[in-house]
Amino acid sequence: MNHEHTILDVIDGSPAQKAGLRRGDRLVSMNGREIIDVLDFRFEEEETSLTIGFLRDGEEREVQVRKGEYEELGLVFAESLMDDYRSCRNDCVFCFISQMPPGMRETLYFKDDDTRLSFLQGNYVTLTNVSDEELERICFYKLSPMNVSVHTTNPKLRCKMLHNRFAGTIVDKLRRLKAADITMNGQIVLVPEYNDGAELERTIHDLTEFLPNLQSLSVVPVGLTKYRENLPKLRTFTPEEARDVIGIIRKWQQICLQYFDTRFVYASDEWFLTAGLPIPSEEEYEGYPQIENGVGMIRSLVQEVEEEIEYRDGDEELHEATIATGTLAAPVIAELCEKVRSIYPNLRVEVIPIINRFFGETITVSGLLTGKDIIEQLRGRDLCGKLILPENLLRSGETVLLDDMTVSDIENALQTKVRIVQSTGLDVVDSLIEEGV
């Protein structure tokens, strides 16, 4: 199969433009290698001397390009992967996308399981749709890090949980990645009465085989919406069960510290909030290797707010704000506000936990709140001059929430200014004390 990639644009002044490549040309090869997707393109682009094979008006052509060692060619393609996204072949018992309500934008229903996105964007993949040829390609290109959704190393249980008869080969695939010296991170979505308890211990134990290549392993609880008709019967973890999970993880942290000089396995923040236990110290997160997966995010934020307060003089002016967030994190955010009040004594702030009626009350994280729930639960309340909302409510790089409502929609409905706050101590403190937005 020949692969052709239409060039959407050529950056002005780039090596590609200087060599005569144009918008509409179709890239075919680089230095004689067929370009299948972005991986081939990125690998060949590192060369300083390139022979570009392309099609123009149906005619095959070649052009020579010279560039700096780290200079980009300057070609823009219609798809970031230069290929179709690979969809998930699993039907996991815990799949969140299967629990989405109807009528949302189409992109929210796409299940990706693409190893290229794992490398480029940090997505987690199950490796169930990776052929031997593709696995060899990953090893050849040394794609690191690879983020792998393991869930369990028990072959029969993994096939059952992923509803995929090919899912039981995960350990063999991890061994091939380690043999190629690929760096990895792992993830376990924990489901009561499936892969918890003794199965969790087995999985952690089995995965220690892959240290140090497997740098870290996170354990996150299953998320369940109210839209589970015709799906397997699942439930959330109780506070007591959350404490048991933390106990298992801490046990294996001590074992890994003794034998591998790293804690290796980490519990996401939700476990501690559900269990009613203190968030671990900064030291216990060992540099936050999985902070983007909700592991240590609260500790990092608390630490940053405390450091920010330490370097400020504060004042006695009146500062007013309302914060809306998920029910799980609301108590922590309220405690942070009290810390800020220690140097800004006239800070008036109300933290309002928003109940997730859109997905169901078992969904308690702020990142899955919708504009509709925020508006309905805040309408008619005194919002103290401005409303602060967390950045993880929004689609990346945009001002749109999950239900396609925008920040402007919320401002208009509530007749108040909205301040989007990033998850940094500096931005949290600034959002509370700054005038206006």
N, C-alpha and C positions, 0 to 999 in steps of 0.2 A: 504494500500500500504506500503510495507516494503522499507525502504530507506537504501541503502548501499553506503558507501563513501570510495573509494579506496585511501589508503594512498600512496602518491607519494614519500614521504621521511620521515625519522625519524632523528631528529637532534642528532648529536653525544653528548653523555653525558646527554641527557635530561631524565626526569622522564619516558617518554614513552619508550625510548630505554632501560633504566635500568630494566623496567618491562617486556621486551621481545617482544614488538611490532616491526613489521618489515615492510619494504617497500613491498607493494602488499597486505597487510592485508586490509580487508574491515570493517571499523567501522560501527557498527549497533546501539549500545546503550551506555549510560553512566549513571551509578547508576539506571538502570532499565528504564530510559526514552529513548524512541526512538529519534534518532537524525535526524531531518528533514533537517536542514541546519545550517549555521554558528551561527544563533541566539541561537539555542539549545546548540550547542557545546560551545559557549562562556559562556553561563549561567552555564552549568555544570562544565566547566573547572575551575571555581572559587573555587570549593571545594578542600580541601586538601587531602581527601581520596576518591578515585574513583574506581568503578568497571566498567571496560571497556568490553563491549560485542563486539565481532568481528568474522569475518569469515576468515578461512585460509584453502585453498585447499578444499573449500566447507564444512568444518566442523565448527560448532559453538563452540566458545571458550570464556572464560572469564579470565581476569587478573586483579589483584589488583595493584593500583598505588597510591603511596604517594608522595606528593609534597609540596613545600612552598606555603604560602597563595597567593602570587602574581606571582608565578612561572607558566610559560606556560608549557603545556604538551610536546611540541616539535614535534607535528605532522604537516606535510605539505600535503595539498590536491591539486588535479589538478585544481579545481575551487575555487576561493577565497570565494564564497558564499556557497560552498558545495552543489550547486543546480544550475539549469538553471536561467539565468537572466530573469526577467519578463518584457515583452515588453509592450509598450503603446497601449491601446485599443482606443485611441482618434484619431481624424483626425482634429486637431486644425486648424482654419483658418490661424493662424500665424506660424504654425510649420516650424522651420528653416530646419529641415531634409528633409521635403517634397520639399524644394527649392534647394536641392543640385543638381549639374550637374551630368550626368552619367559618369561612368568610374573611379570613385574614389575607394579607398580601402573599402572593404565590411563593416568593422566595423563602418564606418562613417554613414551608412544608418540605423543602429540599433537604434530604439527609446526605451530607457529604461524608465520604470515608476515603479521602484522597491523600496518599502519602506525600504528594508534592505540597499540599497545603500544610501538612505537619511540619515540613522543613521550612517553608516560606512564611507561614503565619502562626505556627505553634498549635494548630489544631491537633486533637487526639484522634488516632485511627486504630481500628481493630486488627488490621492486617489480614482480614478474612478474604478480601477480594484481590490480594496481591499474588500474582503468578510467580513461578520460579524465575522466569525471565525478568519480571519487574523487580523482584527481590535482588537479583543479581545486579540490576541497574542501580538500585539504591546503594549497594555495596561498592560498585565501581565508582560512583560519583561521591562516595563518602558523605552521604546526606546526614549531617548531624546538626542539631539533635533531632531524633525522631521521638515523637510523643505517642505512646502506645496505651490504648485502653485495654488493660489486661482483664480486669474484673475477677477472674479466677484462673488458676493453673490446672484445675481439675478438668480433664478433657471432656468427660460426659456432661459435667455441670456447665461448662462453657458453651457446649453445643445447645444445651437446654435453654440457658439464659439468653443466648444470642439467636436462638431458633435458626441455627445454621449448622448443617452437618459437617461443614468444613472448618468449624471454629476451634476444634480441639487440638490443632497443631501449633498453638501459640508458642509453646516452649521451644520447639524446633526452630521456629522462625527467629525467636530472640537469640538463640544460639548462633544462627548464621549471621545476625547483625553484630553480635559481640565478636565473632571470629574475624569480621571485617573491620573491627575497631570503631564501630558506629556508637556515638554517644546517644543515650536514651533517657527518657523520663517515663514513669509509669503512672497509671491511674486505676483505681478500683472504685466503681460505683457500688455501694453496699446496699443490699436488699435484705430485709428481715426474712429469716428462715430460708434463704437461698445460699448466699456466699458469706454469711457472717459466722461468728463463733469459731469452731474448729476449722471450717473452710477458709476463713480469713487468715488464721494462723498458718495453715498449709501454704496459702498463696504467698504470704510474706516470706516464709521460710524458703520456698522454691525460688523466689525472685532474688534472694541474696546471692544465688549462683552468678548473677549477671553484674555484680559490682566489680570494678568501679564504673564500667560502661553505663550501667543503669544508675544514674546519679541520684535519683530520688523517686519516691513512690508516695502518691497522695491517696487518701481514703476519703471519699465524699459520700454523703447519704443520698439515697434515692429521692427524687423530687416527684411528687404526685399531684396532678391537677384533678379537677372534678369531672374532666372529660375522659372517662375510662370505660365507657360502654363497650362491651365485647372484648375487653382486654383482660389479662390475667389479674386475679385478685391479689392486690398488694396493699401494704400498709406502711406507715412511717414508723420510725423508731421512737420508743418511749424515753423519757429522761433517764430511767434506770438502765435501759439498753444502751443508750448513748454513753453512759459512764462505763459500761462493760467494754464497749468498743475502744474507748480511750485507754482503758486498762490494758487491753491487748496490744495496742499500738505502743504504749509506754514500755511494756515488757520487751517488745522487740526492738525498741529504740536502745534500750540498755544492752541488749545482746549485740546489736550492730555496732554500738560504740565500743564494746569490748573487743570485737573481732575485726571490725573494719574502720574504726576511728570516725564513724559518722552515724548519725541517728537514722538516716536513710528513709524511714517511713514516717509520714506526717498526717495528722488528722486535720481536716478542714475546720475553719472557725465555727461552722454550724454545730459541730459536735459539742463544743464547749458551751455554746449558748443554749443548746437544747438540754444539756446535762446540768446546767447551772453551775459550772465549774469555772475557775479563773482562767483567762487566756494565758498561755505559756509565756515565759520571758523571751526577750529578743534572741538571747543566746541559743535557746532551744530550736529556733528556726534555721540556724546555720546559714544565714545569708538569704533566706527566703527563696529557695529554688523553685517553689511552685506558688508564688504569691498570686499569679494570674489565675490560678485554679482555686482561689479562696483560702489558701493556706497561709496564715500569718498576716492577712490584710489588716485585721483589727489591731494586732500588736504593733505593726508598722505605723499605722495611723496614730495610735495613742502615743507612741514614742516621738513621732514627728511633732505632734501638738505640744507635748511637754517641752521639747527642745525649742519650739517656736516661742512659747511663753517665757522660757528662761532668758531669751535674748531681747525681750521687749520690756519697755517701761510701763506700758499700760496707760490708762487715763480714767477720769471719772465722768466722762461724757455719757449721755444716754445713747445706747445702741439697741435697736429693736429688730427682731427677725423671727420668722417661723420656719421650722425645718419639717419637711414631710419625708418619711422614709419607710422601709419595710418594718413589719412588727418584730422581726428577729433582732435587728440591729438597733432599734429605737432606744432601749435602755443604755446601750454603750454610747450612742450619740449624746444622750442626755448627760452622761457622766463627763464626756469631753467638754460639753458646754459649761459645766460647773468648773472645770479646770480653767477655761478661758475667763470665767467670771472672777477668778482669783486675782487677776490683774486689771480686769474691766468690771468693777463692782456694779456699775449701772447697766449691765447688759441684761436686756429683757428678751428672752428667747423661749419659745414653746416648741417642743419636739412632739410631733403628731404621728403616731404609727398608723400607716394606711393598711387597712385590711384588704387583701387581694380577693375581691369578689369576682373578678374576671376569670381567673384560673382556679379559684377555690382557696379557702382559708388555710389549707395546708402549705400553700406556697407563701413563704414568709420573707423572702429576700427582696431587696429593693430593686434589683435589676429586672424583675419581672412585673413591676407595677405598670399600670396603664394610665393614660391621661384621663379616661372616663372615671376610674376609681378615685383618682386624686381630686378631680373637680367635684364629684358627688359628695365626697367626704369632707371637703374643705369649704364648699359653698356656704355662705352666710356666717362664716367665722371671722373673727378679728385676726388678720394675718400679720399684724405688727409691722406694717410698712413694706415688707418684702418677703417673698417665699423662696426658700433655699431647697433645691432638689439635687440629688446625687447624679453625677455624670453617667453612671452605668444604666440609667433609665433610657438613654438615647442610643439610636443606631449610630455606629461608629462614624465620626466625622460629620454627623448631621444633627438636626434639632427635632427629630421625629421619634416618637415612642412606639412601643410594640403595636398599639392599636391605630397607628398612623396619625394620631393627634400630634400637634406640634407644640413647642414651647409657647408660641404666640397664641395658640388656641387656649392654652391654660391661662395665660395672662388675660386674655379677653374675657374668658368665662368668669374668672375670679376678680377681675378689675384690680390686679396687683402686678408688680414687677416680679419676675422670676430670675433668680440667680442660680446658675448651674455650677455646682462645686465639684472640683476634682478631688480625688482621694489622696490629697497631700495635706500635711499639717499646715503649711503656709496658706493654702487656699481655704482650708476650713476656718482658720482664724480670721483671714481677710474677709471672708464672706459674712462673718458675724459682725464685724466692727466697721466695715466700710460704709460710707454714706451712699445710699441709692444702690444702683447696680452698674 
